[in-house]
């Protein structure tokens, strides 16, 4: 706990006001803001006088955050996880981790970005030694863009392919089909009696269209045999990159308008698909399977690990996106309310999407005379094979296919916009020459992701994509957020962070939030990091097992981002002047307070030594209503 002692000449001007109870809090807050040079539309102490761009409207920010957080995983991962991990029982650990870790981390990042009005790297002026974690999350966001844009390109390819009278994955006999292609009407429960689930049956027209017609996977022998980029997917990727560029080139003024479509369209489509889905035969069986409650599953540690990792990845903390988006807010925006609203909307969307998905899976199971578990799957297999196949059997299938792939396209676009904005904002705030040439830098970033993404649209591109998906933002992003939480809570300090929030919104976070930031969130992240490492296995895609060297390359990619944390810390330490203790002080003291280091007044050095004293003093001050600063914690 910290006791803030005002300078004597300032204390004298504040003390007379303590006797006034009517507007005491408001007056004190104004005085504190004045002393620190903080105004409703200005930055924190030490910020530049340059006016920062802000969102055109509050709804632009909210839709951008929701659009980023609500992505493809809400549709293709959560419903399946919920189904296989006990149905309704899975919601218990999921909601628990949302409340004790997800929301606090979400709130922390929004407040951190809004108060400091900086991107993921320069926000660490609050504790310079941790700036490396900013570069870590920026690099991870860039890595994700390499392959995430490819998935959007697949969606666009399917959208174009849907604009025909007969969907191309409806029947066999096309140029991409193999001799073994089997009409789905001939596949039933008796044919699958050998233990093969329908979802893993790779010779249906829909499965062959995805793997042979789109990916051309049959022309590759493995990750060592990539081949050339497919021209159809290359054109789709060009369109995706151009959409991203023209959405971001003018900053939040342009991207804030794009999300009016990309963030709201998925909800309209999900609702339409749900209404259509529940009218299909077998739909209720699918929904019952989705919601069935099996409390015995809670005895399985993997269920809790799945819930923890899903809530973390679903909310999108740690990619630098929330910090970047919040940095364009007005200084006095209520980010506390925003955090509760947007994180809740994200999780409700995940749950709601399960009804649209499992109503159709129930129909598929009914149509083929198999169990729900035979058609239930996750990931690309769900949205590019099973669901399109179900749509192709409906009256007006072309319309339903176009609607579905528009949803996938919009789900992906605004999430990719968020990741690229984190990269652009993080680096332009750090290097002013890039800020002065934002449009050029945005083009270079978009074009750079396009060039690397070409590797993922070759014949063996799915293997490259799988490698990046497993390692680019796996353990590395968990490690990055863990260090971020430690840096904010233990080095910058929860009390100081709470004071920053009070300067913005006029109230301090409650005890619950401070305890979560200090203890629960770091412990949760440590648990997820350990679980991620312990449960990691060798790479594989269906039956293909990756060679050992590809796992080494994968860990090299992961380490390339994580290495920024220790490397920058070492660099920062040796670049500081003074003795060993002074260097440490400079590294952990906010930049605008570096002048206090020379005076030997380092707040962080005093916290632990006087912890008990501060706790006792804080209790006595509140009990006796003394004239000390009433905002002391």
HELIX and SHEET records of a PDB file:
HELIX    1   1 UNK A    8  UNK A   15  1                                   8    
HELIX    2   2 UNK A   16  UNK A   19  5                                   4    
HELIX    3   3 UNK A   24  UNK A   35  1                                  12    
HELIX    4   4 UNK A   58  UNK A   69  1                                  12    
HELIX    5   5 UNK A   72  UNK A   76  1                                   5    
HELIX    6   6 UNK A   78  UNK A   84  1                                   7    
HELIX    7   7 UNK A   90  UNK A   97  1                                   8    
HELIX    8   8 UNK A   98  UNK A  102  3                                   5    
HELIX    9   9 UNK A  103  UNK A  116  1                                  14    
HELIX   10  10 UNK A  122  UNK A  126  5                                   5    
HELIX   11  11 UNK A  128  UNK A  130  5                                   3    
HELIX   12  12 UNK A  131  UNK A  161  1                                  31    
HELIX   13  13 UNK A  184  UNK A  186  5                                   3    
HELIX   14  14 UNK A  198  UNK A  200  5                                   3    
HELIX   15  15 UNK A  205  UNK A  208  1                                   4    
HELIX   16  16 UNK A  209  UNK A  214  3                                   6    
HELIX   17  17 UNK A  217  UNK A  219  5                                   3    
HELIX   18  18 UNK A  231  UNK A  248  1                                  18    
HELIX   19  19 UNK A  252  UNK A  262  1                                  11    
HELIX   20  20 UNK A  265  UNK A  277  1                                  13    
HELIX   21  21 UNK A  283  UNK A  291  1                                   9    
HELIX   22  22 UNK A  295  UNK A  299  5                                   5    
HELIX   23  23 UNK A  301  UNK A  315  1                                  15    
HELIX   24  24 UNK A  321  UNK A  326  1                                   6    
HELIX   25  25 UNK A  335  UNK A  368  1                                  34    
HELIX   26  26 UNK A  372  UNK A  375  1                                   4    
HELIX   27  27 UNK A  380  UNK A  381  1                                   2    
HELIX   28  28 UNK A  382  UNK A  386  3                                   5    
HELIX   29  29 UNK A  387  UNK A  392  1                                   6    
HELIX   30  30 UNK A  397  UNK A  430  1                                  34    
HELIX   31  31 UNK A  432  UNK A  436  1                                   5    
HELIX   32  32 UNK A  438  UNK A  453  1                                  16    
HELIX   33  33 UNK A  454  UNK A  457  5                                   4    
HELIX   34  34 UNK A  461  UNK A  471  1                                  11    
HELIX   35  35 UNK A  475  UNK A  486  1                                  12    
HELIX   36  36 UNK A  487  UNK A  493  3                                   7    
HELIX   37  37 UNK A  494  UNK A  505  1                                  12    
HELIX   38  38 UNK A  511  UNK A  515  1                                   5    
HELIX   39  39 UNK A  516  UNK A  520  3                                   5    
HELIX   40  40 UNK A  521  UNK A  534  1                                  14    
HELIX   41  41 UNK A  548  UNK A  575  1                                  28    
HELIX   42  42 UNK A  580  UNK A  588  1                                   9    
HELIX   43  43 UNK A  591  UNK A  593  5                                   3    
HELIX   44  44 UNK A  594  UNK A  598  1                                   5    
HELIX   45  45 UNK A  603  UNK A  609  1                                   7    
HELIX   46  46 UNK A  611  UNK A  624  1                                  14    
SHEET    1   A 2 UNK A 540  UNK A 541  0                                        
SHEET    2   A 2 UNK A 544  UNK A 545 -1                                        
END                                                                             
